[in-house]
Amino acid sequence: MKRTQVSVVRRHCGELVQGPLLVRGKLVVALVTLPMAPYYAKAAFAWGGYGGDLSVFPDGKLKTKRALDLLCDSFSLNVSGRVQITTKPDVPEGRGFGSSSAEVLAAISVVSKATGLKLPRTALQAFGWAAETANDPLLLGSVLYASREGRVIEQLGQIPSVRCLGIDLGRDIDTTELAERQHREGFSQDHIAGFQVVMSMVRRGISTGDRALIARAATQSAELNQEQIQLPGWDNLRRIAEETALGVAISHSGSACALLFDPWVKQRVLNAARERLKAELRIDRFYQFTADWEC
């Protein structure tokens, strides 16, 4: 066995779409994630033998430690060593950039690999969900996912890749409080009906390869979500997206956002969008990436 092994999992920048969806008569929160290559979390596992403690560094990665404990308990893994988490590059935590989800999945992936479990992606994703109780399907590709139940609702087929300009609108959101409020108060009928339309647009865009239609679906999903979370500067952001890009995607439980462009977009177009965001929303940090749903 190698003394040190590594696993890498891409982060995400919010969701392409997310909303309330009726599935077999039950209302669930469904989403399609927005992968954020080349931003990732890396877990390096330094093997320490059998017995002893399996630690996580840096300290304070409670969800990651919980996931590893679940994995070890489920398969009676009596291993020791250290899992070190690093991210590239640094992005804000707790804003919808998938910090904890990517770190959790990278950690359980590397320990699974190092101990010879060879678990499939679906099983790794399930352990990640069990540790967090809500996550994005970072290991599963282009799927419609019930984030609070940890299950795939629908295989969507290959979503066309898009070029993205990510930003953070700078609002901390208590995702636990949000989930509890949504469970208690539910969603409006307009939101439920609107998300049905959004998913019809997404499916049509995938079947025809129409990136512009998919981006419009993302914008509409973000607009519907303002019923749940009022993002600061949303009206300006939507106007900038309409004038410079195909559309805009947001974190539906955070403040991460991304303008969506064709993959062949010229850098001067991206630069012009950056200048608009700087001037009108006072954004000073940007994350340029490609959303590609191939695993």
C-alpha positions, 0 to 999 in steps of 0.5 A: 500500500502507498504511504500517501494517496490523494483524491481531488473533487471539483467544487461548485459555484452555486447551482445551475437551477434549484427549486421545489419539484413534485416527484411522485406526489411529494414536494422535494428541493431539486437541483442541478449543480454548477461544477467549478473547474479548475477549483477543487478540494484535495485530500491527501491521506498519510497512512498510519497503519491499523488502530489508533486515530484517523485525524483531519487537518486543518482542525475544525473540519467537523463534517469531514471527520463525521464522514470519515467516522461514518465510513470507518464504522460502516465497514469496520475500518480500524485504520490510523493516519492523517487526512490533509485538506487543501483547496485551490484556489481559496474561495470564501467558505459558507457562501455556496462555493461547495467548500465542505461538500468537496472536502468531505467527498475528497476525504472519503474518496481517498480513504476508500481508495487507500483501504481497498474499498473501491466504492462507486461514486454513488456510494461515496456521494451517499456517505457525503450526504449522510455527513452533511444532510444536504449537498450537491452531487459533485461525483454524479455528473449531469443529474437532477438531485434531491439535495435534502434526501441525497438521491438522484431524481433524474439522469438528464443527459450531457449538459453543454459546457459553459464558460463562467465568471463567478462572484460573491455578493458577500452575504452569509446565509444560515442554510440550516435556518433556511431549510427549516423555514422552507420546511415550515412555510413551504413554497408558493404555488407560483414558485412550484409552477415556475420551477416546472417551467424551468426544468422544461427549459433545461431538458429542452436545452439539453436535448437540442444543445441550446446553451442560451436556453439553459442559461435563461432557465438558470436566470429564471430559477435565480429570479424565483429564488428571490422569494426565499433569499433576497440577494443584495444587488440582484436587480443590477446583477440580472440586468448586467447578465442580460446585457453581457452574458447568456444568463446568470446562475446563483447559489440558492442558499448562499451568495455565490453567483456566476455569469454564463457564457458560450465556451468560445467567448472572447476574453474581452467580453469577459473583461467588459463584464468584470468592469460592469460588475466592479463599477455597479456592484463593487465586486473586486474578486472574480472566479473564471472557470468552466462548468463541465458536467462530465465526471 
